Amino acid sequence: MSAQVDFLIVGQGLAGTALSWCLLQRGRSVLVVDRESGNSASRLAAGLVTPATGKRIAKSWRWAELFPAAVAFYRSREAELGDTFFRQRPALRFFIDARECEEYQRRAGGLLHGLVESTTDINPEWFDAPFGGFSMPAAARLDVSCYLNTSRAHFRARGAYRTAEVVPRDVELTTTGVRVSSLSVEARTVIFCRGFDAGTDPWFGSIKFNAAKGEILTVRVPGLTEDRVIHRGIWLAPIGNEVFRVGATYTWEPLDSAPTTEGRAEIESRLRAFLRLPFEVLDHNAAVRPVIDAGFPVLGRHPEHPQLAYFNGLGSKGSLLAPFFADQLASHLCGEGTIDPEVNVLKALCRP
Ligand SMILES: Cc1cc2nc3c(=O)[nH]c(=O)nc-3n(C[C@H](O)[C@H](O)[C@H](O)COP(=O)(O)OP(=O)(O)OC[C@H]3O[C@@H](n4cnc5c(N)ncnc54)[C@H](O)[C@@H]3O)c2cc1C
């Protein structure tokens, strides 16, 4: 006899986890399945959330909606799980040159008003920041591994989680939904939350990724007790006891999770450009960001097979994007709401 659930969720990264919570909150039955390969983007993500991003110090896309949704979502999960994994803490950004400083001056009183503040609180014994920098008081950081692990334990304790690989081709369409014989499960809807997918998917496989590999170092910096995240082209994020994560690179070929000597050299050289203290490399990892097109999320039901749905494309901002769009997708899947046209999977499926 097959187990019956409302929703089968394939993938327990940031996308699948947030969606599972949103469906459970709506009283639906869920089974989350993950192959636990260890190389997923979410397992490597630093969980950084900032209102100003990129070379042009642009305001993060839909910040005014997305950030409050993320804060409310992670705070609720913390209360439910009895753990702490989301911290709101100012982050610092150092200017690389005078041009970047001018760019900041132009934006600070306009688009970024209220989100950034000039600062002189930069320790010159630790950092070389001749052009100064600014603070982002409304920054935050998600301890992604802690959030995913505690969520997984919660789902598992309720019989809503299994370790398994679900090959999309093995999902059989039925008159009432789908059947996956290898799992002995029938569901009304299956949602693929698989991150970067270089394999073949008979339904959503035509969606084009613009995925980007990222590498990260874990370093020990004796004497450095900075507890804010520092951004200066790359970022330096404290994890305690003088240990920091630093990254990340962006490369597009090959798209695999193998750390490279070039990636390590790039991060080390960019770190030395602003860190005055010597450091020791403790670890080096890589993963692929699931970027689709220009980096917008992609979600919704398949146009011909409504029992199949998709949630992907969280790019380099999964911690910020997942809660808002998981809630939008859950609402849609439960017949309560619609998907924004700009993130609707129909758009990605139609793109040549
Ligand atoms: C180096 C690096 C640094 C980053 N830093 C940040 C950051 O600071 N802040 C931020 O917000 N984002 C960051 N990101 C981006 C973030 O990691 C992604 O946005 C996010 O993790 C994507 O989540 P996802 O659930 O869509 O995909 P994934 O994390 O890839 O999760 C997909 C899951 O599906 C599972 N899966 C796939 N196929 C199958 C199958 N057939 N059967 C069963 N399970 C399957 C996988 O095992 C995996 O667990 C970073 C990414 C990288 C690579």
Ligand as a Chemical Component Dictionary entry (heavy atoms), coordinates in Angstrom:
data_LIG
# 
_chem_comp.id                   LIG 
_chem_comp.type                 NON-POLYMER 
_chem_comp.pdbx_formal_charge   0 
_chem_comp.three_letter_code    LIG 
# 
loop_
_chem_comp_atom.comp_id 
_chem_comp_atom.atom_id 
_chem_comp_atom.alt_atom_id 
_chem_comp_atom.type_symbol 
_chem_comp_atom.charge 
_chem_comp_atom.model_Cartn_x 
_chem_comp_atom.model_Cartn_y 
_chem_comp_atom.model_Cartn_z 
_chem_comp_atom.pdbx_ordinal 
LIG C1  C1  C 0 29.579 29.681 -2.319 1  
LIG C2  C2  C 0 28.163 30.096 -2.103 2  
LIG C3  C3  C 0 27.879 31.086 -1.172 3  
LIG C4  C4  C 0 26.558 31.487 -0.963 4  
LIG N1  N1  N 0 26.302 32.442 -0.022 5  
LIG C5  C5  C 0 25.028 32.836 0.196  6  
LIG C6  C6  C 0 24.738 33.812 1.182  7  
LIG O1  O1  O 0 25.612 34.320 1.856  8  
LIG N2  N2  N 0 23.435 34.184 1.342  9  
LIG C7  C7  C 0 22.418 33.608 0.626  10 
LIG O2  O2  O 0 21.265 33.959 0.835  11 
LIG N3  N3  N 0 22.670 32.681 -0.328 12 
LIG C8  C8  C 0 23.960 32.303 -0.555 13 
LIG N4  N4  N 0 24.229 31.374 -1.513 14 
LIG C9  C9  C 0 23.118 30.935 -2.379 15 
LIG C10 C10 C 0 22.293 29.838 -1.740 16 
LIG O3  O3  O 0 23.142 28.795 -1.429 17 
LIG C11 C11 C 0 21.192 29.395 -2.717 18 
LIG O4  O4  O 0 20.379 30.473 -3.064 19 
LIG C12 C12 C 0 20.298 28.325 -2.091 20 
LIG O5  O5  O 0 21.055 27.449 -1.314 21 
LIG C13 C13 C 0 19.528 27.552 -3.117 22 
LIG O6  O6  O 0 18.721 26.645 -2.423 23 
LIG P1  P1  P 0 17.904 25.489 -3.163 24 
LIG O7  O7  O 0 17.134 24.794 -2.117 25 
LIG O8  O8  O 0 17.175 26.061 -4.319 26 
LIG O9  O9  O 0 19.025 24.549 -3.803 27 
LIG P2  P2  P 0 20.048 23.540 -3.113 28 
LIG O10 O10 O 0 20.674 24.132 -1.930 29 
LIG O11 O11 O 0 20.946 23.072 -4.205 30 
LIG O12 O12 O 0 19.144 22.357 -2.607 31 
LIG C14 C14 C 0 18.627 21.374 -3.460 32 
LIG C15 C15 C 0 18.434 20.121 -2.649 33 
LIG O13 O13 O 0 17.795 19.154 -3.478 34 
LIG C16 C16 C 0 18.387 17.909 -3.281 35 
LIG N5  N5  N 0 18.171 17.139 -4.504 36 
LIG C17 C17 C 0 18.482 17.505 -5.773 37 
LIG N6  N6  N 0 18.071 16.578 -6.645 38 
LIG C18 C18 C 0 17.486 15.600 -5.907 39 
LIG C19 C19 C 0 16.854 14.356 -6.240 40 
LIG N7  N7  N 0 16.763 13.959 -7.520 41 
LIG N8  N8  N 0 16.350 13.591 -5.245 42 
LIG C20 C20 C 0 16.446 14.003 -3.933 43 
LIG N9  N9  N 0 17.036 15.174 -3.578 44 
LIG C21 C21 C 0 17.534 15.954 -4.548 45 
LIG C22 C22 C 0 19.851 18.204 -2.987 46 
LIG O14 O14 O 0 20.462 17.169 -2.244 47 
LIG C23 C23 C 0 19.732 19.509 -2.184 48 
LIG O15 O15 O 0 19.671 19.250 -0.795 49 
LIG C24 C24 C 0 25.517 30.914 -1.726 50 
LIG C25 C25 C 0 25.815 29.901 -2.638 51 
LIG C26 C26 C 0 27.124 29.489 -2.825 52 
LIG C27 C27 C 0 27.412 28.388 -3.802 53 
# 
loop_
_chem_comp_bond.comp_id 
_chem_comp_bond.atom_id_1 
_chem_comp_bond.atom_id_2 
_chem_comp_bond.value_order 
_chem_comp_bond.pdbx_ordinal 
LIG C1  C2  SING 1  
LIG C2  C3  SING 2  
LIG C2  C26 DOUB 3  
LIG C3  C4  DOUB 4  
LIG C4  N1  SING 5  
LIG C4  C24 SING 6  
LIG N1  C5  DOUB 7  
LIG C5  C6  SING 8  
LIG C5  C8  SING 9  
LIG C6  O1  DOUB 10 
LIG C6  N2  SING 11 
LIG N2  C7  SING 12 
LIG C7  O2  DOUB 13 
LIG C7  N3  SING 14 
LIG N3  C8  DOUB 15 
LIG C8  N4  SING 16 
LIG N4  C9  SING 17 
LIG N4  C24 SING 18 
LIG C9  C10 SING 19 
LIG C10 O3  SING 20 
LIG C10 C11 SING 21 
LIG C11 O4  SING 22 
LIG C11 C12 SING 23 
LIG C12 O5  SING 24 
LIG C12 C13 SING 25 
LIG C13 O6  SING 26 
LIG O6  P1  SING 27 
LIG P1  O7  DOUB 28 
LIG P1  O8  SING 29 
LIG P1  O9  SING 30 
LIG O9  P2  SING 31 
LIG P2  O10 DOUB 32 
LIG P2  O11 SING 33 
LIG P2  O12 SING 34 
LIG O12 C14 SING 35 
LIG C14 C15 SING 36 
LIG C15 O13 SING 37 
LIG C15 C23 SING 38 
LIG O13 C16 SING 39 
LIG C16 N5  SING 40 
LIG C16 C22 SING 41 
LIG N5  C17 SING 42 
LIG N5  C21 SING 43 
LIG C17 N6  DOUB 44 
LIG N6  C18 SING 45 
LIG C18 C19 SING 46 
LIG C18 C21 DOUB 47 
LIG C19 N7  SING 48 
LIG C19 N8  DOUB 49 
LIG N8  C20 SING 50 
LIG C20 N9  DOUB 51 
LIG N9  C21 SING 52 
LIG C22 O14 SING 53 
LIG C22 C23 SING 54 
LIG C23 O15 SING 55 
LIG C24 C25 DOUB 56 
LIG C25 C26 SING 57 
LIG C26 C27 SING 58 
# 
